[in-house]
């Protein structure tokens, strides 16, 4: 019998502010899938939402990013989806047949449950968390409410709507200063890779930071800072019974691990494993698994913590599609835990197929 390899559609790009990071992650994932013996199909999404299939979408989007795109790439607009195949407006460039989708998409319109819902409708198995976990984890404010209900420690915070900020900025600043002490972190509620995140120490800085965050989202999160904070991260892998990696520590080149420190400044360091006591590492891993299960996570996630100078742990956030670039913590933590990148993507594909079997069983009994 001839073995037919699983055909994996790698989906990348997207409409979010993390488009460029997605392209970098996709390069790593495609290389690993090829090494694992899978047949890969490249599927790109432009910043305006067009889906690319003709030629090499990864090369096309990279050229666009560098200002060299011709604008003549083969593309189509998505109309509807049913029965494990996409129905397209452009019949000349049909959606390639795939067995599974690996959505290497970061941020809104990709990591937030939107694409996951589309794939559910199409009855296509896909790598990673489902609609619920993806949507909740992407919305930092909603996620905080869920984690609080699960008894997972977090820093003090306040949510803010862009509309409220526009109505009376001075009142908003007064209320925030009465509730939280500087320094504070201001973040868009629905974004990743530290895009739009600011650390502020005074009223004027907070006003600028809120204005910046409001450019990216209608919901803004303001969080209390942590004294002498250390940034610890754990990789999670699994479905109903998740495994956790060794704990790593990020020592940022900048004052905190912002976008520049993550992707542009080579001075940031990843310490793997983190130089912390064994008991503390065990607590971090246990909390990471709890957070993943509280979301009803599947496949993968990276869970980030803050460790205060006096030894207190705070959950920072859960990333349901963490970066897969050459400098990303998620694959590096698993490598240090004895799982190579090739084996990692193989397990993710297998877990996606396992999850799809569970979905089909649910449909059978409805």
QUIDA-V932375 format. One record per backbone hydrogen bond with DSSP energy under -0.5 kcal/mol. NH is the residue of the N-H (numbers start at 1). CO is the residue of the C=O. If there is no record, write none. Layout:
nh | co
NH | CO
NH | CO
//
This chain:
nh | co
5 | 3
8 | 6
8 | 39
9 | 7
9 | 100
10 | 8
10 | 41
11 | 9
11 | 102
12 | 43
14 | 12
14 | 45
19 | 16
22 | 18
23 | 19
24 | 20
25 | 21
26 | 22
27 | 23
28 | 24
29 | 25
30 | 26
31 | 27
32 | 28
33 | 29
34 | 30
35 | 31
36 | 32
37 | 34
38 | 33
39 | 6
40 | 38
41 | 8
43 | 10
43 | 41
44 | 52
45 | 12
46 | 50
49 | 46
51 | 76
52 | 44
52 | 50
53 | 74
54 | 74
57 | 55
60 | 56
61 | 57
62 | 58
63 | 59
64 | 60
65 | 61
66 | 62
67 | 64
68 | 63
69 | 63
76 | 51
79 | 87
80 | 87
82 | 85
84 | 122
85 | 82
87 | 80
88 | 86
89 | 77
91 | 89
93 | 90
94 | 91
99 | 7
100 | 7
101 | 125
102 | 9
103 | 101
104 | 11
104 | 102
105 | 103
111 | 107
117 | 113
118 | 114
119 | 115
120 | 116
121 | 117
122 | 118
123 | 120
124 | 119
125 | 99
125 | 123
127 | 101
134 | 130
135 | 131
136 | 132
137 | 133
138 | 134
139 | 135
140 | 138
140 | 189
143 | 136
143 | 139
144 | 140
145 | 141
146 | 142
147 | 143
148 | 144
149 | 145
150 | 146
151 | 148
152 | 147
158 | 222
160 | 220
162 | 218
165 | 161
166 | 162
167 | 163
168 | 164
172 | 168
173 | 169
174 | 170
175 | 171
176 | 172
177 | 173
178 | 174
179 | 175
180 | 176
183 | 200
184 | 200
185 | 223
186 | 198
187 | 221
189 | 219
195 | 192
197 | 194
198 | 186
200 | 184
206 | 202
207 | 203
208 | 204
209 | 205
210 | 206
211 | 207
212 | 208
213 | 209
214 | 210
215 | 211
215 | 212
216 | 212
216 | 213
217 | 213
220 | 160
221 | 187
222 | 158
223 | 185
223 | 221
224 | 156
225 | 181
225 | 183
229 | 226
230 | 307
231 | 250
232 | 230
232 | 305
233 | 248
234 | 303
235 | 246
236 | 301
237 | 243
238 | 299
243 | 237
245 | 235
246 | 333
248 | 233
249 | 271
250 | 231
251 | 249
251 | 269
252 | 250
258 | 256
259 | 194
262 | 258
263 | 259
264 | 260
265 | 260
266 | 264
268 | 265
269 | 251
271 | 249
271 | 269
272 | 270
273 | 247
274 | 247
276 | 274
281 | 277
282 | 278
283 | 279
284 | 280
285 | 281
286 | 282
287 | 283
288 | 284
289 | 285
290 | 286
291 | 287
292 | 288
293 | 289
294 | 290
295 | 291
296 | 293
297 | 292
299 | 238
300 | 298
301 | 236
302 | 319
303 | 234
304 | 302
304 | 317
305 | 232
306 | 314
307 | 230
308 | 306
308 | 312
309 | 227
311 | 308
314 | 306
315 | 153
316 | 304
317 | 304
319 | 302
320 | 318
322 | 319
328 | 325
332 | 328
333 | 329
334 | 330
335 | 331
336 | 332
337 | 333
338 | 335
339 | 334
340 | 338
344 | 340
345 | 341
346 | 342
347 | 343
348 | 344
349 | 345
350 | 346
351 | 347
352 | 348
353 | 349
354 | 350
355 | 351
356 | 352
357 | 353
358 | 354
359 | 355
360 | 356
361 | 357
362 | 358
363 | 359
364 | 360
365 | 361
366 | 363
//
